Amino acid sequence: MSTENEGNEGTAGEAVPSVPSVPPVPADAPKGPPTSAPAPAHPQTPEGSAAQQPPAEGPAFPPADETTATAPMGPVPASAPPGFQSAAEANWPPPPPPVPAYAHHGAGGGGPVWGAPDQLHSPQGPRKRGMGGLVAAVAAAALIAGGIGGALGYWAADRNNSSNGSTTISASSDPQGFKRDPGTVAGVAARALPSVVTIDAQTGDGDGGTGTGFVYDKQGHILTNNHVVASAADSGRLTATFSNGKKYDAEVVGRAQGYDVAVLKLKNPPSGLAPLSLGNSDRVAVGDSTIAIGAPFGLSNTVTTGIISAKNRPVASGDGSSGSNSYMSALQTDASINPGNSGGPLLDARGAVIGINSAIQSTGSGMGQAQAGSIGLGFAIPINQATNVAQQLIKTGQPVYPVIGATVTMDERSGGAAISDRGTGDTEAVAKDGPADKAGLRAGDVITKFDDTVIDSGPTLIGEIWTHKPGDRVTLTYQRDGKTATAEVTLGERKGDS
């Protein structure tokens, strides 16, 4: 709102009339009878006139048209400045305003508490009080605007000075004053990274690949994937590099191709190894936060985040060097996992290992570690299963697999796991006196459920079987000749990958 012309309505731009010898009238006195002058608009009055509402506080003055002159005035100069009127027009002079009771000192009266005793009072009717309130409001607004303008000017000047290098403010560079909460991703990564290693596997011909592993115990055992170390397991060289850059030679303790799990041991392990804490993959829920650490495409110590997208996902993956596959009932995550992440830990929000990152979905060549980027479909071996395998490998150097003693087809469109007509090497599909044979299963039966888990293919059945141990008793639901039946099976065992 502009204030240049506020309070000057009716005076600016008018010609100066000749003034008779009458007492002077103040410049802001209304010209002519008060009822004939238009009232100034008031921004807060709905009707547009401040004179239509009496002032909220202060003594009530009589209207200007009801007062009478009671005091003579001295002569008026022959020429007067603009704004002077005749006494008749101005109804001059009005009496002083009545003094309210609260304006005296004590109950006995006394002088008024405002103004000088001899000060002349000009008529202050409701119209002029409304005008005065408007001007005061404008003045207050101007002061506020001025204050804001000053603050903005100071801010702009300060920014200009900062850009010129004259004034800078920086955060504390003391690392102790910038700690991350232990529950944040940064806090979890800071604790886990020193226990994660980048594995370099070189064959006897000098070829090599990169994967990841993590410290399993204080004796220097490293847990990783079989396909990370398979090419260098027999005659190659394996090294493990920690996040601090220190590198150690390693050797294979044991590996399980079917589980895609391998255990290495550092040849000269350093003191003070900190194994990663192991979680419970059976208690993981869809939607739980995940943190993956690895060396995607050789970029060591890379941290990515996501959630558990699904559980018990049947996955068959290969190491790319043989026709054999690995089977798992995997944890699916959308954390970014790429070639080189294999063997690395999948952590929960507390930093406990819930899986070993093992496979990705590729748009080009299906499951496995093809040189394709992450599309948000990564798969990890549940840590409960991997721990059982690792303990067996450390103890005996070879894996032990639970089996039902029957060969099933790998057709994923059969609506279940169909028992084949013949086994491998032209053997019987149902091993004589094996678990399936003892439970009454026969060639041609289609297994549709493993306990409460629906079975839609052979790989799904194998993945579920391998989440158990030899000697576990399970219930198989199957179909034969259009009829559904169940069988109680005690799982047998097979040692080694042969």
N, C-alpha and C positions, 0 to 999 in steps of 0.2 A: 504494500500500500504506500503511495506517495504521500508525503506530509508537507509539500511545498505550499499548497494553497489551503491547507486545513486551518479553520478559524478566521479566514479573511473573506468569507462570503458576504456580499453586499457592500464591500468597500473597495476592493481592488478594481481598478480600471474606471471608477466614476470621476466625473469632473468635480472640482472643489467649488462649492457654492459660496456666495458672499455671506458672511456671518454677522448677524446683528449683535448689538452689545448685550449679550446675555452671559450667564455664568458658563464656564467651560464644562463640557460633558466628556467623560472618558471615551477613548477611541472605541472601546468594545461595547458601548451602550447601544441598544437597538435604536434604529432610526424609525421615527414615526410611532404610532400607537403599537403596543406590543401585539395586539391581535391581528394586525395587518401584515406583519413580517413573516415570511415563510420560515419554518423551522428546519434546521439542518438535519440531514438523514443520519440515523444512528445505526451502526452495523449490527448491533445486538438487539434491536427492537423490532419485533415482527411487523408492526404497523409502519415502520420507517421513520418515526419521529420520536426523539428522546423526550419531548415535552409532554407526551401523552402518558408518561409514567413518572410519578414523583420520585425524588431521590430517596435512596434506601436509608440514609442516616443524616444526622444533623438537624438543626432547628428549622422549622417551617417558616418561610418568609411570606408576607402578604403579596398578592399579585401586584404587578406594577401599575395596573389601571385602577387600583383602589387606594393608592397612597396620595398624599397631598404635600405640597412644599411647605416646610415649617421653618426653614433657616435661610436668611438672605445670603447672597453671594457677592463677591467683589466684582468690579468691572471686568469685562472681557476685552482682550486686545482687538484692534480694528481688523486685523487679519488673523485667521486661525488655521492651524494645520488641518488636513483632511480628517474627517471623523467627528468634528465638532458639530453640534446641533443647537437649535433654539431651545430655550427652557420649556416653551410651550409644547414643542414636539417631544421633548424628552421627559415631560412631566417631572421636572427637576425642582428642588432636590427631594428625594424620598427620605423618610425618617430612618434612623438607624434600626437594624433588626432587633426584635425582642431577644433578650438574653435568657436562655433556658436555665432551669434550676441547677443543672449540673455544671454550669459555667461559672459559678461563684465559689469563692473560697469559704468554706464553712457554711453553717446554717444561717448566719447573720448577714450574708451577702458579701459585697466587696466588688472590686473591679473585675471585668471579664478576663478570662485566662488567655484569650487569643487577641492579637491586634493591639495597636496603641490606642490609648483612651481618646485622643483627638483625631484619629484617622477617620476620613470621610468614607462612607459606605455607599457604594453604587448599588442600584437595584439588582438583586440576584434572584429572579424568578425561576421557575422550573425550567424555562427554555434555556437560560444562560447556564444553569447548573448542568443541564444535559450537555451543553456545548463544552463546558469545562471538563466534564467527565470524558468526553470523546477525545479532547486534546490531551488529557492526561493519559488516556489509554494509548493514544498514538505515540506520545512521548515515551511511555514505558516500552511499547513495542520497538521504538527506535533504539532505546537503550539496549534491549535484549538483542536486537539485530546487530547493533554495534558490537556487543560482546561476542556474539557468534562470529561476526566478521573478523574481529580481532583474533579470536582463537583459530579460525581457519587460516588467517594470514600467517600466524605464528607457525602453524603446522606446515603450511606450504614452504615458508622460509626455512623451517627446520629440515624438511625433506630436501630442499635445494642445497642447503649446507652439507647434508649427509652425502648427496650425490657428488658434491665437489670434494668430498674427503675431509671436510672440516670437523664433522661430528659423526661418530659411529658408536653403536651399542651392540655388543655381541654377547651370546650366551657363554656361560662358564665352560671353559675347555677342560675342566677337571673331570676325568672319567668317573670318579667316585660320586659326583653330583648328577650323573645321568644313568642311573641303574635301571635295568629292565626288570619288570616283575617276573618272578620265576614261572608263572603260569602263561606268559605270553609266548608267541612263536619264537621271538628272539631269545627269550630265556631258555626255552627247551632246546633250541639249536645250539646255544652256547654251551650247554651241558653235554649234548650228545656228540657234537662234532669231534672232540678229541678222541672219541672211541670208534670213529668210522674211518675206514681205510679205503684207499683207491688201489685196486689190484691190477697189476700189469702181468698178463700171461703171454709169454713168448714161446713159440714152438722151437724145435731144434733147427728149423730152417730160417729162423729169424722173424717169421711172421708173428703177429701178436694182436691182442685185443685188450680192451679195458673194461673192468667191471668194478664192483663195490663189495665190501664186506664189513663186518663189525666185530668188535671184541666180545667173545662169548664168555671167557673166564680169565682169571688172573694168571693162568699158566701159559697164556699166549695163543689159545685156540681162536680161530677166526671163522665165523659162519658166513657162508655165501651160497651162490647157486652152482650146481654142477656144470651148467653150460658156460659159466664164466671161466672155469679152470680146465675143462675137458681137453682142450687142444694141447695144453702144456703139462698135463698130469703125468705123462710117462717119461718123456725125454726133454721137456722144455724147462723154462725157468719162470719162477713165480716170485714177485716182489709185492710188498704191501707198504704203501706210503701213507703216513698219518697227516693230519691237518697241519701239523707244525713243520711239515716238509721232511721229516726223518723217514728213511726208507730201510726196510728190513727184508731179507730173503725169507721165503716161506716154502713149505712142502705140503703135499696132500696127505692127510691122515686117512681120509675115506670119503667116498662120494656115492650118492645114490641117484642113478640116472632116472629111475621111475618117479622119484619124489622131486627131482631137480634140486637136491641139497648136497652141499659138500662142506667138509671141515678142513681147514688148513691149520698149520701151526708155525708160528714164527720161530726161525732157527735160533736166534739170539734175542729173545723178547726183552724189552726194557722193563725196568722196575716201575712199580706204581701204575700198572695197567688198570683201567676202570671199565669193567664190563658194563654194557647197557643193561638196565633192568628189563625183565621180561614180563609182559602183560598176560592177560587171559583172553585169547581170541574167541573163545566160546561166548564171552559176555559182551562182545562188540555189538553195537546196534547200528542199523542204517541211519545215517545222518550224523554219526559221531565224527568229530574233527580228526584229520590225519595230517601227518608231516612226513614227507619222504626226503631222504638224504642220499645223495649218490654223486656219480661223475658222468652225467649225460654227455655223450659225444666227447668224453675226455675232460670235461670241465669239472674238476674235483670240487668237493665240498659245496655242492649245489643243494639248496633247500627249497622245496616246493610244498604247497599246502593244498588241502582239499577236504573231502568227507568220504565216509564209507557209502558207496553208492548201492551196493548189494552184498549179500552174503551167500555162501554155498554155491558160487557160480562155477559150473563145470567147465574146466579149461584143459585143453590138451596142447602142449607146446613142445617144440623140438629145439635142439641145440644147433641145428644147421649143419652138423658134421656127420650125422647118421640118420638112418630111417626110423630110429626109435623115438617115441614121444614120452613126455612126462604128463602125468595126470594129477589134477588137484581140484579140490572143492574150494575155490579161491575166494578171498576178499576182493571185491571190486572197489576201486577208488578213482576219483577224478583228479587227484593230485597229479601234476605233470610228471610222467615217467617216460624216459627215452632210453635208447641203447646206451649202455654204460651205467644206468641205474640198477641193473640186475645185481642181485645179491645184497643190495643195501637195505637198511631197516625202514619199515613203515611204522611210524610212532603214533601213539594216541596223544591227546592233549596234555597228558601228564609227562610225556617223554618215555613211556614204556613201549617196548617193541611188541607189536601185535601181528606183524607179518614180515616176510621177506619178499621184496619186490622181484617179480620173476618174469612177467610177460606183459605185452601190450597188444591191443587190437590194432592191426595195420590195415589201411584201406587197400593196400596192394596185394599182400601175400598172407593174409589171415593172422592167426596168433603167432607170437614169437618175437624174436629180436631182429626183424628185418630193419634196414636202415630207413625207417620212417619216423616221422615226428609224432609226438603225443596228440591224440585226438580226444583225450579225457577218458579213455577206457584202459585203465591199468589193473593188473591182477597180482595179488600177493599170496604166497603160501601162508596159511594160518600158523602163527608161532607155536601153538600147542602141538601141531603135527611136526613142525620142523624141529622142535626141541626133542621129541621122541626119537626122531631120526638121528639127530646130532649125538645124542647120548649113546645110541647103538654104534654109530660110526667111531666115536672115541673109544668105546669099549672093545669092539671087535674088528673095526676097520671095514666092515661090510654091512650093507643094509639088510633088514628083515622086513618082508612084506606080508601082510595078512591076505589070505586068498579064500575063495569059496570052492576052488577045485573044479571050475568049469570055464570053458572058452566061450566068450560072447562076441557077437559081431560088432563092428565099429560103425555100422550104418546109423547115422544120426536121425534118420527119418522113419525108423521102425516103430515108433510109439512106445518104446521100451528097450530093454536089453535082451535080445534074443540069443538063446544058447545055440551055438553053431552045430551043424551036423557033424563036423570033424574038427579036431584040435590041430595045433601046430605040429608040423612034421608028420602029418597023417596019423596022429594019435587020437584017442577017444576024446570027444568034446567034454564028457563028464568023467573025470578021473575016478577009476575004480577005488572004492572005499574012501574017497575024499569027502569033504564036508557036504557038497551038493548031492553026491550019490547017497550018502547016509540020510539026507533030508528028503529023498525021493524025487529030486529034480531030474529031468530028462532032456535030451536034445530036442529042440523045437519049442521048449517052454519060453515064454516071454515074461521077464521080470519087470514089474511095473512100479513096485515100491520097495524101498530099503528102510525098514522101520517106518517112520512117518514121512520120509522124503520120497517125492515122486521121482521115478526113474524114466527118462525119456530116450535114453540111448546107452550104448555100451560104455563110452567115455564117462558118462555121468555115474554109472554104477561103479566103475573102477575108482573114480575120485572119491566116492562115498566110502567104499571099502577101505581105502588107504587112510581115512581119517581115524580108523580103529586100530586095535592091536590084535595079534594072534591070540586066540582063546576067547575073544569077545563073542557073546551070543546075540544074534540079530534075527529079526523076522523079515522074511522075504515074501512079498505078495506077487503071484505070477498068474498067467493065463495059459490054459491048455484046452484045446478043442472048444474054444468059446466060453469056457467056464473059469471062474476066478477061485484060486485057492491060496493058502499060506503055508509056509514051511519055516521051522525053527532051525537055524544053521549056526554051528559053532565054527568060527573062522580058523582056518589052518594057517600055515606059514610057509614062506619061500625065502631062502637066503640067497643073497647076491643078485646081480643083474643078469646072469646068464639064463 
